[in-house]
Amino acid sequence: MLIVTAVEAEAEAIRPGLHPDLFEVAAVGVGPAAAAAGTARLLAGGGHRAVLSAGIAGGFPGRAPVGGTVIGVRSIAADLGAETPDGFLPVEELGFGSSVITCDPDLVKALTASLPHAVTGDVLTLSTVTGTRETADRLAARFPGAAAEAMEGYGVASAAAGAGLPFAELRTVSNAVGPRDRSAWRMADAFAALRAAAPALIFS
């Protein structure tokens, strides 16, 4: 399994305890473009059987608690589309493809069995993460199944789909989606949850 994170600190939280012959854990950069390019480069070497996007995320209030773990059901490029006077149009309505990639059901099932206390839901991918209550409320209304938001999942998923490999997304929550308040972020809790989730990746 190829496990892709945005930054090395996330990779370091996951890597210990995973056998290097069974798992490759790599940081590829922040944002969907870096995630897609870096994942595609790693997959070009061959030998992988599945791909997991993993790391820290914001959790939607009432759906995923700070310090909790989220297993993605779908990765959604939430800002891929066009603004109009009447509101946002997703790329589907423009006729240019899909903003949604469904996670592999077998991987989701295995992760859910290994992490029974995790929240399952959609994970939004955004190039600009949410920093206001207005945007958080708008996203929550547009995506009632969204549990978390991050910046890489859809990019990793796109590369996995291009390689014909199953994909899943795993996130641990450092902060609530909404007004940007770094003093309220609980990074230590999110990294602790990420380290705790790593052994759950060892499933048949």
N, CA and C atoms as an extended XYZ file, in Angstrom:
612
Properties=species:S:1:pos:R:3:atomname:S:1:resname:S:1:resid:I:1 pbc="F F F"
N         0.839       -1.195        0.000 N   MET     1
C         0.000        0.000        0.000 CA  MET     1
C         0.875        1.246        0.000 C   MET     1
N         0.535        2.197       -0.850 N   LEU     2
C         1.165        3.506       -0.833 CA  LEU     2
C         0.328        4.427        0.042 C   LEU     2
N         0.944        4.991        1.083 N   ILE     3
C         0.277        5.938        1.961 CA  ILE     3
C         0.863        7.306        1.692 C   ILE     3
N         0.015        8.236        1.271 N   VAL     4
C         0.460        9.564        0.853 CA  VAL     4
C         0.000       10.594        1.871 C   VAL     4
N         0.949       11.416        2.350 N   THR     5
C         0.621       12.535        3.225 CA  THR     5
C         1.052       13.830        2.548 C   THR     5
N         0.629       14.940        3.134 N   ALA     6
C         1.052       16.234        2.599 CA  ALA     6
C         2.447       16.592        3.087 C   ALA     6
N         2.683       16.459        4.397 N   VAL     7
C         3.942       16.897        4.983 CA  VAL     7
C         4.615       15.737        5.703 C   VAL     7
N         5.916       15.894        5.933 N   GLU     8
C         6.706       14.815        6.518 CA  GLU     8
C         6.271       14.495        7.941 C   GLU     8
N         5.813       15.484        8.696 N   ALA     9
C         5.374       15.211       10.069 CA  ALA     9
C         4.232       14.196       10.097 C   ALA     9
N         3.337       14.277        9.124 N   GLU    10
C         2.248       13.294        9.039 CA  GLU    10
C         2.807       11.914        8.686 C   GLU    10
N         3.739       11.869        7.743 N   ALA    11
C         4.345       10.597        7.363 CA  ALA    11
C         5.067        9.965        8.547 C   ALA    11
N         5.774       10.786        9.333 N   GLU    12
C         6.507       10.276       10.483 CA  GLU    12
C         5.576        9.734       11.560 C   GLU    12
N         4.364       10.265       11.635 N   ALA    13
C         3.401        9.760       12.605 CA  ALA    13
C         2.878        8.384       12.220 C   ALA    13
N         2.842        8.111       10.934 N   ILE    14
C         2.268        6.864       10.431 CA  ILE    14
C         3.320        5.774       10.241 C   ILE    14
N         4.512        6.163        9.821 N   ARG    15
C         5.521        5.214        9.345 CA  ARG    15
C         5.976        4.190       10.384 C   ARG    15
N         6.228        4.572       11.640 N   PRO    16
C         6.722        3.590       12.605 CA  PRO    16
C         5.763        2.412       12.781 C   PRO    16
N         6.315        1.227       12.788 N   GLY    17
C         5.496        0.041       12.998 CA  GLY    17
C         4.937       -0.571       11.738 C   GLY    17
N         5.037        0.135       10.607 N   LEU    18
C         4.571       -0.423        9.348 CA  LEU    18
C         5.754       -1.013        8.600 C   LEU    18
N         5.646       -2.248        8.189 N   HIS    19
C         6.773       -2.931        7.551 CA  HIS    19
C         7.052       -2.285        6.194 C   HIS    19
N         8.309       -1.890        5.952 N   PRO    20
C         8.623       -1.198        4.685 CA  PRO    20
C         8.429       -2.053        3.442 C   PRO    20
N         8.375       -3.374        3.615 N   ASP    21
C         8.106       -4.226        2.451 CA  ASP    21
C         6.632       -4.247        2.073 C   ASP    21
N         5.788       -3.812        3.010 N   LEU    22
C         4.342       -3.835        2.774 CA  LEU    22
C         3.754       -2.446        2.567 C   LEU    22
N         4.439       -1.421        3.082 N   PHE    23
C         3.916       -0.060        3.017 CA  PHE    23
C         5.009        0.903        2.566 C   PHE    23
N         4.630        1.806        1.689 N   GLU    24
C         5.475        2.944        1.368 CA  GLU    24
C         4.741        4.186        1.848 C   GLU    24
N         5.366        4.971        2.721 N   VAL    25
C         4.763        6.172        3.268 CA  VAL    25
C         5.575        7.364        2.788 C   VAL    25
N         4.914        8.301        2.105 N   ALA    26
C         5.641        9.410        1.494 CA  ALA    26
C         4.850       10.704        1.597 C   ALA    26
N         5.565       11.792        1.881 N   ALA    27
C         4.984       13.141        1.851 CA  ALA    27
C         5.211       13.733        0.467 C   ALA    27
N         4.165       14.277       -0.131 N   VAL    28
C         4.257       14.744       -1.521 CA  VAL    28
C         3.987       16.236       -1.678 C   VAL    28
N         3.612       16.925       -0.602 N   GLY    29
C         3.339       18.353       -0.713 CA  GLY    29
C         1.889       18.689       -0.439 C   GLY    29
N         1.650       19.980       -0.265 N   VAL    30
C         0.334       20.482        0.133 CA  VAL    30
C        -0.487       20.875       -1.086 C   VAL    30
N        -1.768       20.516       -1.074 N   GLY    31
C        -2.687       20.915       -2.139 CA  GLY    31
C        -2.933       19.805       -3.141 C   GLY    31
N        -4.047       19.877       -3.869 N   PRO    32
C        -4.426       18.796       -4.777 CA  PRO    32
C        -3.474       18.605       -5.947 C   PRO    32
N        -2.880       19.686       -6.459 N   ALA    33
C        -1.965       19.536       -7.596 CA  ALA    33
C        -0.703       18.801       -7.181 C   ALA    33
N        -0.085       19.230       -6.074 N   ALA    34
C         1.109       18.546       -5.583 CA  ALA    34
C         0.795       17.103       -5.220 C   ALA    34
N        -0.372       16.874       -4.633 N   ALA    35
C        -0.759       15.523       -4.240 CA  ALA    35
C        -0.914       14.619       -5.452 C   ALA    35
N        -1.579       15.106       -6.484 N   ALA    36
C        -1.778       14.299       -7.690 CA  ALA    36
C        -0.452       14.018       -8.384 C   ALA    36
N         0.382       15.053       -8.550 N   ALA    37
C         1.655       14.874       -9.248 CA  ALA    37
C         2.584       13.951       -8.470 C   ALA    37
N         2.681       14.177       -7.145 N   GLY    38
C         3.567       13.353       -6.340 CA  GLY    38
C         3.116       11.911       -6.275 C   GLY    38
N         1.808       11.680       -6.162 N   THR    39
C         1.293       10.316       -6.124 CA  THR    39
C         1.519        9.614       -7.456 C   THR    39
N         1.261       10.300       -8.550 N   ALA    40
C         1.475        9.700       -9.874 CA  ALA    40
C         2.944        9.322      -10.065 C   ALA    40
N         3.850       10.173       -9.605 N   ARG    41
C         5.286        9.867       -9.720 CA  ARG    41
C         5.632        8.600       -8.946 C   ARG    41
N         5.115        8.477       -7.734 N   LEU    42
C         5.402        7.292       -6.930 CA  LEU    42
C         4.787        6.032       -7.531 C   LEU    42
N         3.592        6.161       -8.080 N   LEU    43
C         2.921        4.995       -8.658 CA  LEU    43
C         3.569        4.550       -9.958 C   LEU    43
N         4.282        5.456      -10.623 N   ALA    44
C         4.914        5.091      -11.900 CA  ALA    44
C         5.948        3.990      -11.725 C   ALA    44
N         6.476        3.845      -10.504 N   GLY    45
C         7.455        2.792      -10.264 CA  GLY    45
C         6.855        1.405      -10.197 C   GLY    45
N         5.531        1.327      -10.079 N   GLY    46
C         4.853        0.035      -10.036 CA  GLY    46
C         4.987       -0.644       -8.678 C   GLY    46
N         4.291       -1.758       -8.535 N   GLY    47
C         4.390       -2.566       -7.334 CA  GLY    47
C         3.388       -2.264       -6.245 C   GLY    47
N         2.567       -1.238       -6.421 N   HIS    48
C         1.579       -0.891       -5.401 CA  HIS    48
C         0.249       -1.592       -5.683 C   HIS    48
N        -0.462       -1.905       -4.602 N   ARG    49
C        -1.757       -2.576       -4.743 CA  ARG    49
C        -2.924       -1.686       -4.330 C   ARG    49
N        -2.643       -0.617       -3.585 N   ALA    50
C        -3.693        0.291       -3.117 CA  ALA    50
C        -3.040        1.593       -2.705 C   ALA    50
N        -3.867        2.641       -2.587 N   VAL    51
C        -3.381        3.977       -2.241 CA  VAL    51
C        -4.264        4.560       -1.141 C   VAL    51
N        -3.620        5.158       -0.135 N   LEU    52
C        -4.340        5.807        0.955 CA  LEU    52
C        -3.839        7.232        1.103 C   LEU    52
N        -4.747        8.196        1.087 N   SER    53
C        -4.439        9.574        1.437 CA  SER    53
C        -4.694        9.727        2.925 C   SER    53
N        -3.676       10.189        3.668 N   ALA    54
C        -3.812       10.252        5.122 CA  ALA    54
C        -3.206       11.536        5.657 C   ALA    54
N        -3.734       11.995        6.797 N   GLY    55
C        -3.175       13.186        7.414 CA  GLY    55
C        -4.182       13.911        8.287 C   GLY    55
N        -3.822       15.157        8.604 N   ILE    56
C        -4.609       16.007        9.493 CA  ILE    56
C        -5.678       16.742        8.685 C   ILE    56
N        -6.803       17.028        9.343 N   ALA    57
C        -7.912       17.696        8.650 CA  ALA    57
C        -8.695       18.557        9.622 C   ALA    57
N        -9.573       19.376        9.059 N   GLY    58
C       -10.602       20.055        9.834 CA  GLY    58
C       -11.855       19.210        9.854 C   GLY    58
N       -12.547       19.200       10.965 N   GLY    59
C       -13.778       18.428       11.084 CA  GLY    59
C       -14.994       19.338       11.129 C   GLY    59
N       -16.061       18.934       10.446 N   PHE    60
C       -17.286       19.732       10.482 CA  PHE    60
C       -17.964       19.561       11.840 C   PHE    60
N       -18.290       20.676       12.504 N   PRO    61
C       -18.915       20.604       13.825 CA  PRO    61
C       -20.181       19.747       13.804 C   PRO    61
N       -20.296       18.906       14.809 N   GLY    62
C       -21.444       18.023       14.905 CA  GLY    62
C       -21.318       16.769       14.071 C   GLY    62
N       -20.255       16.672       13.278 N   ARG    63
C       -20.071       15.502       12.423 CA  ARG    63
C       -18.788       14.747       12.751 C   ARG    63
N       -17.707       15.471       13.023 N   ALA    64
C       -16.424       14.840       13.345 CA  ALA    64
C       -15.752       15.662       14.435 C   ALA    64
N       -15.539       15.093       15.608 N   PRO    65
C       -15.000       15.870       16.726 CA  PRO    65
C       -13.502       16.104       16.591 C   PRO    65
N       -13.038       17.189       17.185 N   VAL    66
C       -11.603       17.446       17.243 CA  VAL    66
C       -10.938       16.309       18.022 C   VAL    66
N        -9.856       15.785       17.474 N   GLY    67
C        -9.184       14.634       18.053 CA  GLY    67
C        -9.698       13.311       17.534 C   GLY    67
N       -10.769       13.357       16.745 N   GLY    68
C       -11.358       12.139       16.204 CA  GLY    68
C       -10.728       11.714       14.886 C   GLY    68
N       -11.203       10.594       14.381 N   THR    69
C       -10.697       10.007       13.144 CA  THR    69
C       -11.837        9.881       12.146 C   THR    69
N       -11.542       10.190       10.890 N   VAL    70
C       -12.539       10.134        9.825 CA  VAL    70
C       -12.061        9.179        8.742 C   VAL    70
N       -12.924        8.271        8.355 N   ILE    71
C       -12.688        7.394        7.212 CA  ILE    71
C       -13.535        7.915        6.055 C   ILE    71
N       -12.882        8.273        4.974 N   GLY    72
C       -13.596        8.837        3.840 CA  GLY    72
C       -14.426        7.807        3.095 C   GLY    72
N       -15.608        8.190        2.720 N   VAL    73
C       -16.453        7.388        1.825 CA  VAL    73
C       -16.303        7.891        0.397 C   VAL    73
N       -16.205        9.215        0.257 N   ARG    74
C       -15.940        9.842       -1.035 CA  ARG    74
C       -14.964       10.987       -0.815 C   ARG    74
N       -14.120       11.231       -1.809 N   SER    75
C       -13.274       12.425       -1.821 CA  SER    75
C       -13.867       13.382       -2.848 C   SER    75
N       -14.151       14.599       -2.409 N   ILE    76
C       -14.881       15.550       -3.238 CA  ILE    76
C       -14.074       16.828       -3.408 C   ILE    76
N       -13.826       17.215       -4.647 N   ALA    77
C       -13.168       18.486       -4.944 CA  ALA    77
C       -14.223       19.582       -4.811 C   ALA    77
N       -14.335       20.152       -3.621 N   ALA    78
C       -15.463       21.014       -3.299 CA  ALA    78
C       -15.414       22.365       -3.985 C   ALA    78
N       -14.221       22.799       -4.425 N   ASP    79
C       -14.134       24.102       -5.098 CA  ASP    79
C       -13.764       23.982       -6.561 C   ASP    79
N       -14.002       22.808       -7.153 N   LEU    80
C       -13.729       22.587       -8.575 CA  LEU    80
C       -14.995       22.897       -9.366 C   LEU    80
N       -15.019       24.066      -10.002 N   GLY    81
C       -16.209       24.479      -10.727 CA  GLY    81
C       -16.128       25.944      -11.084 C   GLY    81
N       -17.246       26.627      -11.033 N   ALA    82
C       -17.285       28.041      -11.436 CA  ALA    82
C       -18.240       28.825      -10.551 C   ALA    82
N       -17.870       30.063      -10.276 N   GLU    83
C       -18.778       30.982       -9.602 CA  GLU    83
C       -19.727       31.588      -10.615 C   GLU    83
N       -20.966       31.786      -10.214 N   THR    84
C       -21.954       32.470      -11.043 CA  THR    84
C       -22.730       33.439      -10.161 C   THR    84
N       -23.473       34.373      -10.755 N   PRO    85
C       -24.291       35.266       -9.934 CA  PRO    85
C       -25.311       34.522       -9.080 C   PRO    85
N       -25.654       33.293       -9.501 N   ASP    86
C       -26.641       32.514       -8.762 CA  ASP    86
C       -26.011       31.514       -7.802 C   ASP    86
N       -24.691       31.533       -7.695 N   GLY    87
C       -24.026       30.601       -6.797 CA  GLY    87
C       -22.989       29.747       -7.504 C   GLY    87
N       -22.460       28.767       -6.790 N   PHE    88
C       -21.393       27.922       -7.288 CA  PHE    88
C       -21.945       26.811       -8.182 C   PHE    88
N       -21.258       26.566       -9.298 N   LEU    89
C       -21.592       25.453      -10.183 CA  LEU    89
C       -20.468       24.430      -10.134 C   LEU    89
N       -20.733       23.196       -9.703 N   PRO    90
C       -19.687       22.174       -9.713 CA  PRO    90
C       -19.318       21.792      -11.149 C   PRO    90
N       -18.166       21.171      -11.269 N   VAL    91
C       -17.637       20.854      -12.596 CA  VAL    91
C       -18.580       19.947      -13.383 C   VAL    91
N       -19.368       19.136      -12.673 N   GLU    92
C       -20.334       18.264      -13.353 CA  GLU    92
C       -21.339       19.078      -14.168 C   GLU    92
N       -21.805       20.184      -13.583 N   GLU    93
C       -22.811       20.990      -14.267 CA  GLU    93
C       -22.211       21.802      -15.409 C   GLU    93
N       -20.897       21.900      -15.430 N   LEU    94
C       -20.220       22.557      -16.555 CA  LEU    94
C       -19.917       21.574      -17.679 C   LEU    94
N       -20.109       20.285      -17.404 N   GLY    95
C       -19.868       19.268      -18.414 CA  GLY    95
C       -18.412       18.888      -18.577 C   GLY    95
N       -17.616       19.075      -17.503 N   PHE    96
C       -16.183       18.849      -17.601 CA  PHE    96
C       -15.695       17.740      -16.679 C   PHE    96
N       -16.488       16.708      -16.459 N   GLY    97
C       -16.028       15.602      -15.632 CA  GLY    97
C       -16.732       15.546      -14.295 C   GLY    97
N       -16.043       15.007      -13.297 N   SER    98
C       -16.657       14.788      -11.990 CA  SER    98
C       -15.756       15.325      -10.880 C   SER    98
N       -16.381       15.883       -9.874 N   SER    99
C       -15.661       16.370       -8.699 CA  SER    99
C       -15.675       15.352       -7.562 C   SER    99
N       -16.212       14.172       -7.812 N   VAL   100
C       -16.385       13.165       -6.768 CA  VAL   100
C       -15.690       11.867       -7.173 C   VAL   100
N       -14.868       11.340       -6.271 N   ILE   101
C       -14.265       10.019       -6.450 CA  ILE   101
C       -14.650        9.180       -5.242 C   ILE   101
N       -15.301        8.065       -5.497 N   THR   102
C       -15.756        7.183       -4.422 CA  THR   102
C       -14.608        6.309       -3.946 C   THR   102
N       -14.448        6.234       -2.634 N   CYS   103
C       -13.408        5.388       -2.068 CA  CYS   103
C       -13.767        3.914       -2.253 C   CYS   103
N       -12.736        3.097       -2.350 N   ASP   104
C       -12.944        1.668       -2.583 CA  ASP   104
C       -13.731        1.052       -1.423 C   ASP   104
N       -14.860        0.408       -1.699 N   PRO   105
C       -15.698       -0.098       -0.604 CA  PRO   105
C       -15.016       -1.157        0.245 C   PRO   105
N       -14.153       -1.972       -0.348 N   ASP   106
C       -13.461       -2.995        0.438 CA  ASP   106
C       -12.460       -2.359        1.398 C   ASP   106
N       -11.752       -1.327        0.934 N   LEU   107
C       -10.834       -0.625        1.829 CA  LEU   107
C       -11.597        0.090        2.939 C   LEU   107
N       -12.702        0.721        2.589 N   VAL   108
C       -13.514        1.402        3.602 CA  VAL   108
C       -14.019        0.401        4.635 C   VAL   108
N       -14.466       -0.742        4.178 N   LYS   109
C       -14.963       -1.777        5.095 CA  LYS   109
C       -13.862       -2.257        6.030 C   LYS   109
N       -12.671       -2.479        5.488 N   ALA   110
C       -11.556       -2.942        6.316 CA  ALA   110
C       -11.135       -1.881        7.322 C   ALA   110
N       -11.069       -0.633        6.893 N   LEU   111
C       -10.709        0.443        7.805 CA  LEU   111
C       -11.753        0.610        8.909 C   LEU   111
N       -13.015        0.525        8.528 N   THR   112
C       -14.096        0.676        9.512 CA  THR   112
C       -14.049       -0.439       10.550 C   THR   112
N       -13.739       -1.660       10.098 N   ALA   113
C       -13.626       -2.778       11.038 CA  ALA   113
C       -12.439       -2.595       11.973 C   ALA   113
N       -11.344       -2.018       11.463 N   SER   114
C       -10.143       -1.817       12.274 CA  SER   114
C       -10.251       -0.591       13.174 C   SER   114
N       -11.076        0.374       12.777 N   LEU   115
C       -11.247        1.620       13.530 CA  LEU   115
C       -12.731        1.828       13.819 C   LEU   115
N       -13.309        1.003       14.693 N   PRO   116
C       -14.767        1.032       14.882 CA  PRO   116
C       -15.295        2.346       15.454 C   PRO   116
N       -14.442        3.145       16.078 N   HIS   117
C       -14.911        4.400       16.667 CA  HIS   117
C       -14.758        5.587       15.715 C   HIS   117
N       -14.228        5.333       14.518 N   ALA   118
C       -14.044        6.421       13.554 CA  ALA   118
C       -15.376        6.836       12.945 C   ALA   118
N       -15.425        8.072       12.506 N   VAL   119
C       -16.574        8.606       11.772 CA  VAL   119
C       -16.369        8.290       10.293 C   VAL   119
N       -17.416        7.873        9.614 N   THR   120
C       -17.349        7.698        8.169 CA  THR   120
C       -18.150        8.818        7.505 C   THR   120
N       -17.625        9.325        6.390 N   GLY   121
C       -18.308       10.393        5.678 CA  GLY   121
C       -17.460       10.889        4.531 C   GLY   121
N       -17.980       11.848        3.818 N   ASP   122
C       -17.231       12.454        2.720 CA  ASP   122
C       -16.121       13.344        3.279 C   ASP   122
N       -15.008       13.398        2.552 N   VAL   123
C       -13.921       14.318        2.885 CA  VAL   123
C       -13.778       15.299        1.726 C   VAL   123
N       -13.928       16.571        2.016 N   LEU   124
C       -13.822       17.599        0.991 CA  LEU   124
C       -12.358       17.955        0.765 C   LEU   124
N       -11.992       18.156       -0.496 N   THR   125
C       -10.683       18.670       -0.862 CA  THR   125
C       -10.849       20.108       -1.314 C   THR   125
N       -10.087       21.005       -0.689 N   LEU   126
C       -10.155       22.425       -1.018 CA  LEU   126
C        -8.748       22.972       -1.202 C   LEU   126
N        -8.560       23.806       -2.217 N   SER   127
C        -7.277       24.477       -2.384 CA  SER   127
C        -7.119       25.602       -1.368 C   SER   127
N        -8.233       26.181       -0.945 N   THR   128
C        -8.236       27.196        0.107 CA  THR   128
C        -9.110       26.685        1.237 C   THR   128
N        -8.500       26.358        2.369 N   VAL   129
C        -9.297       25.783        3.443 CA  VAL   129
C       -10.175       26.859        4.084 C   VAL   129
N       -11.223       26.419        4.729 N   THR   130
C       -12.237       27.309        5.272 CA  THR   130
C       -11.708       28.125        6.440 C   THR   130
N       -12.072       29.410        6.475 N   GLY   131
C       -11.640       30.274        7.562 CA  GLY   131
C       -12.724       31.164        8.112 C   GLY   131
N       -13.971       30.978        7.656 N   THR   132
C       -15.078       31.799        8.154 CA  THR   132
C       -16.290       30.916        8.424 C   THR   132
N       -17.153       31.405        9.303 N   ARG   133
C       -18.392       30.679        9.595 CA  ARG   133
C       -19.286       30.622        8.370 C   ARG   133
N       -19.311       31.701        7.583 N   GLU   134
C       -20.160       31.727        6.394 CA  GLU   134
C       -19.784       30.612        5.423 C   GLU   134
N       -18.489       30.462        5.154 N   THR   135
C       -18.057       29.414        4.238 CA  THR   135
C       -18.322       28.036        4.816 C   THR   135
N       -18.080       27.857        6.113 N   ALA   136
C       -18.334       26.568        6.748 CA  ALA   136
C       -19.800       26.182        6.634 C   ALA   136
N       -20.685       27.131        6.877 N   ASP   137
C       -22.120       26.842        6.786 CA  ASP   137
C       -22.522       26.523        5.353 C   ASP   137
N       -21.944       27.251        4.392 N   ARG   138
C       -22.267       27.007        2.987 CA  ARG   138
C       -21.813       25.614        2.555 C   ARG   138
N       -20.606       25.216        2.964 N   LEU   139
C       -20.114       23.880        2.612 CA  LEU   139
C       -20.926       22.786        3.291 C   LEU   139
N       -21.268       23.005        4.553 N   ALA   140
C       -22.064       22.006        5.274 CA  ALA   140
C       -23.422       21.802        4.621 C   ALA   140
N       -24.000       22.881        4.095 N   ALA   141
C       -25.292       22.775        3.426 CA  ALA   141
C       -25.163       22.094        2.067 C   ALA   141
N       -24.105       22.427        1.320 N   ARG   142
C       -23.893       21.838       -0.001 CA  ARG   142
C       -23.536       20.362        0.080 C   ARG   142
N       -22.842       19.983        1.164 N   PHE   143
C       -22.348       18.613        1.292 CA  PHE   143
C       -22.787       18.037        2.638 C   PHE   143
N       -24.040       17.605        2.727 N   PRO   144
C       -24.550       17.127        4.015 CA  PRO   144
C       -23.855       15.876        4.525 C   PRO   144
N       -23.141       15.178        3.649 N   GLY   145
C       -22.412       13.989        4.080 CA  GLY   145
C       -20.969       14.251        4.437 C   GLY   145
N       -20.535       15.513        4.364 N   ALA   146
C       -19.133       15.836        4.613 CA  ALA   146
C       -18.814       15.779        6.099 C   ALA   146
N       -17.750       15.043        6.439 N   ALA   147
C       -17.298       14.975        7.823 CA  ALA   147
C       -16.059       15.825        8.062 C   ALA   147
N       -15.243       16.004        7.008 N   ALA   148
C       -13.975       16.710        7.186 CA  ALA   148
C       -13.584       17.402        5.900 C   ALA   148
N       -12.618       18.329        6.027 N   GLU   149
C       -12.032       18.963        4.849 CA  GLU   149
C       -10.512       18.952        4.984 C   GLU   149
N        -9.854       18.740        3.834 N   ALA   150
C        -8.398       18.770        3.769 CA  ALA   150
C        -8.014       19.316        2.398 C   ALA   150
N        -6.766       19.102        1.979 N   MET   151
C        -6.298       19.752        0.763 CA  MET   151
C        -5.736       18.788       -0.287 C   MET   151
N        -5.724       17.463        0.003 N   GLU   152
C        -5.012       16.562       -0.907 CA  GLU   152
C        -5.810       15.370       -1.426 C   GLU   152
N        -6.863       14.960       -0.734 N   GLY   153
C        -7.510       13.684       -1.039 CA  GLY   153
C        -7.897       13.489       -2.485 C   GLY   153
N        -8.569       14.476       -3.065 N   TYR   154
C        -9.036       14.323       -4.448 CA  TYR   154
C        -7.859       14.192       -5.404 C   TYR   154
N        -6.764       14.897       -5.145 N   GLY   155
C        -5.589       14.770       -5.998 CA  GLY   155
C        -4.990       13.386       -5.927 C   GLY   155
N        -4.856       12.839       -4.721 N   VAL   156
C        -4.343       11.478       -4.555 CA  VAL   156
C        -5.286       10.480       -5.216 C   VAL   156
N        -6.582       10.685       -5.015 N   ALA   157
C        -7.579        9.787       -5.604 CA  ALA   157
C        -7.517        9.804       -7.131 C   ALA   157
N        -7.290       10.968       -7.709 N   SER   158
C        -7.206       11.072       -9.163 CA  SER   158
C        -6.026       10.271       -9.700 C   SER   158
N        -4.887       10.360       -9.010 N   ALA   159
C        -3.714        9.592       -9.443 CA  ALA   159
C        -3.950        8.097       -9.285 C   ALA   159
N        -4.586        7.705       -8.184 N   ALA   160
C        -4.883        6.284       -7.984 CA  ALA   160
C        -5.828        5.770       -9.061 C   ALA   160
N        -6.851        6.560       -9.382 N   ALA   161
C        -7.794        6.154      -10.431 CA  ALA   161
C        -7.083        6.021      -11.770 C   ALA   161
N        -6.178        6.947      -12.061 N   GLY   162
C        -5.435        6.873      -13.315 CA  GLY   162
C        -4.574        5.632      -13.415 C   GLY   162
N        -4.125        5.118      -12.261 N   ALA   163
C        -3.312        3.907      -12.232 CA  ALA   163
C        -4.143        2.646      -12.072 C   ALA   163
N        -5.465        2.813      -11.947 N   GLY   164
C        -6.344        1.660      -11.794 CA  GLY   164
C        -6.238        0.981      -10.444 C   GLY   164
N        -5.914        1.752       -9.386 N   LEU   165
C        -5.724        1.178       -8.061 CA  LEU   165
C        -6.817        1.633       -7.103 C   LEU   165
N        -7.189        0.780       -6.156 N   PRO   166
C        -8.178        1.176       -5.152 CA  PRO   166
C        -7.621        2.267       -4.253 C   PRO   166
N        -8.515        3.127       -3.801 N   PHE   167
C        -8.134        4.318       -3.034 CA  PHE   167
C        -9.026        4.463       -1.815 C   PHE   167
N        -8.432        5.000       -0.736 N   ALA   168
C        -9.210        5.377        0.439 CA  ALA   168
C        -8.571        6.616        1.063 C   ALA   168
N        -9.310        7.248        1.986 N   GLU   169
C        -8.808        8.440        2.650 CA  GLU   169
C        -9.054        8.321        4.154 C   GLU   169
N        -8.017        8.662        4.930 N   LEU   170
C        -8.078        8.597        6.384 CA  LEU   170
C        -7.593        9.927        6.946 C   LEU   170
N        -8.396       10.551        7.798 N   ARG   171
C        -8.046       11.849        8.365 CA  ARG   171
C        -8.266       11.856        9.869 C   ARG   171
N        -7.394       12.591       10.577 N   THR   172
C        -7.621       12.853       11.992 CA  THR   172
C        -7.797       14.362       12.173 C   THR   172
N        -8.635       14.744       13.107 N   VAL   173
C        -9.156       16.107       13.157 CA  VAL   173
C        -8.391       16.960       14.173 C   VAL   173
N        -7.847       18.074       13.683 N   SER   174
C        -7.107       19.002       14.541 CA  SER   174
C        -7.922       20.225       14.939 C   SER   174
N        -8.968       20.530       14.180 N   ASN   175
C        -9.725       21.759       14.432 CA  ASN   175
C       -11.103       21.649       13.791 C   ASN   175
N       -12.002       22.483       14.272 N   ALA   176
C       -13.332       22.547       13.671 CA  ALA   176
C       -13.284       23.402       12.414 C   ALA   176
N       -13.992       22.982       11.377 N   VAL   177
C       -14.136       23.796       10.174 CA  VAL   177
C       -14.931       25.046       10.538 C   VAL   177
N       -14.378       26.208       10.216 N   GLY   178
C       -15.049       27.460       10.562 CA  GLY   178
C       -14.044       28.580       10.716 C   GLY   178
N       -14.333       29.564       11.558 N   PRO   179
C       -13.423       30.697       11.726 CA  PRO   179
C       -12.008       30.245       12.072 C   PRO   179
N       -11.038       30.826       11.408 N   ARG   180
C        -9.647       30.421       11.595 CA  ARG   180
C        -9.136       30.945       12.932 C   ARG   180
N        -8.880       30.015       13.852 N   ASP   181
C        -8.414       30.363       15.196 CA  ASP   181
C        -7.347       29.353       15.585 C   ASP   181
N        -6.100       29.659       15.269 N   ARG   182
C        -5.015       28.701       15.495 CA  ARG   182
C        -4.842       28.377       16.970 C   ARG   182
N        -5.244       29.272       17.851 N   SER   183
C        -5.108       29.000       19.276 CA  SER   183
C        -6.006       27.848       19.725 C   SER   183
N        -7.036       27.564       18.927 N   ALA   184
C        -7.962       26.483       19.274 CA  ALA   184
C        -7.594       25.159       18.611 C   ALA   184
N        -6.594       25.171       17.747 N   TRP   185
C        -6.208       23.934       17.075 CA  TRP   185
C        -5.558       22.975       18.069 C   TRP   185
N        -5.888       21.709       17.952 N   ARG   186
C        -5.326       20.668       18.822 CA  ARG   186
C        -4.495       19.709       17.970 C   ARG   186
N        -3.356       20.231       17.508 N   MET   187
C        -2.498       19.442       16.621 CA  MET   187
C        -1.955       18.199       17.319 C   MET   187
N        -1.586       18.339       18.590 N   ALA   188
C        -1.043       17.183       19.308 CA  ALA   188
C        -2.063       16.054       19.362 C   ALA   188
N        -3.332       16.393       19.585 N   ASP   189
C        -4.376       15.360       19.628 CA  ASP   189
C        -4.557       14.710       18.263 C   ASP   189
N        -4.497       15.525       17.208 N   ALA   190
C        -4.672       14.984       15.864 CA  ALA   190
C        -3.514       14.057       15.487 C   ALA   190
N        -2.294       14.445       15.838 N   PHE   191
C        -1.152       13.584       15.545 CA  PHE   191
C        -1.185       12.313       16.390 C   PHE   191
N        -1.639       12.426       17.632 N   ALA   192
C        -1.779       11.236       18.468 CA  ALA   192
C        -2.791       10.267       17.858 C   ALA   192
N        -3.896       10.814       17.345 N   ALA   193
C        -4.902        9.971       16.699 CA  ALA   193
C        -4.353        9.333       15.432 C   ALA   193
N        -3.518       10.072       14.693 N   LEU   194
C        -2.918        9.529       13.482 CA  LEU   194
C        -1.970        8.383       13.826 C   LEU   194
N        -1.158        8.552       14.856 N   ARG   195
C        -0.261        7.475       15.283 CA  ARG   195
C        -1.055        6.263       15.748 C   ARG   195
N        -2.154        6.511       16.471 N   ALA   196
C        -2.967        5.410       16.960 CA  ALA   196
C        -3.657        4.660       15.841 C   ALA   196
N        -3.971        5.362       14.753 N   ALA   197
C        -4.679        4.722       13.638 CA  ALA   197
C        -3.751        3.889       12.768 C   ALA   197
N        -2.455        4.165       12.801 N   ALA   198
C        -1.527        3.496       11.894 CA  ALA   198
C        -1.593        1.970       11.982 C   ALA   198
N        -1.616        1.366       13.179 N   PRO   199
C        -1.680       -0.099       13.223 CA  PRO   199
C        -2.926       -0.686       12.577 C   PRO   199
N        -3.984        0.115       12.497 N   ALA   200
C        -5.223       -0.367       11.883 CA  ALA   200
C        -5.068       -0.560       10.385 C   ALA   200
N        -3.992       -0.030        9.817 N   LEU   201
C        -3.770       -0.183        8.375 CA  LEU   201
C        -3.245       -1.563        8.034 C   LEU   201
N        -2.847       -2.339        9.033 N   ILE   202
C        -2.337       -3.684        8.791 CA  ILE   202
C        -3.516       -4.651        8.795 C   ILE   202
N        -4.160       -4.749        7.646 N   PHE   203
C        -5.283       -5.672        7.517 CA  PHE   203
C        -5.094       -6.460        6.235 C   PHE   203
N        -5.717       -7.629        6.163 N   SER   204
C        -5.556       -8.490        4.984 CA  SER   204
C        -6.555       -8.109        3.921 C   SER   204
